[in-house]
Amino acid sequence: MTIEYTGRLDDETVFDTTRQSVAEEAGLAEAQPDREYTPLTVEIGAEQVIEGMEEGLIGLEAGDTETLTIPPEKAYGEPSEEHVQEFETAELREMLGGQTPEEGSYLEAQNGSQGEVVHVDEEIVRVDFNPRLAGETLTFDVEIIEVN
């Protein structure tokens, strides 16, 4: 099926959308200039979207609009200490070509996951690889464009 959607957090912050106008309004288009905002085609059952969205799309027809509220356990889960990794500062500095990461900056792991640097001192750098939306209840306004 092909859908348009806008995803919001509890405080109404738009974190993702398929609509160009919404992306521009929310400042997302500026932050991701290479991204194209176009309808998303989803194959139900193929785990291409979070569990709660997939469940919410089942049974919808072309032309339907729906608001899906998805708790963390059906979205990105709860944040976990297991996803916070420690590195030796000297070792990480070497891997980064001599640079010391700053708190608040992001690093990409070899598997492609993004982590936020949450602590830096002379000995240890802690990087939080929890999904950015872990612990959040997500609300999606969904419009079904086509069911194939």
Secondary structure, DSSP 8 states (H G I E B T S, - for coil): -EEEEEEE-TT--EEEES-HHHHHHHTHHHH-TT-----EE--TTS--S-HHHHHHHTT--TT-EEEEEE-GGGTT----GGGEEEEEHHHHHHHTTT----TT-EEE-TTS-EEEEEEE-SSEEEEE-S-TTTT--EEEEEEEEE--
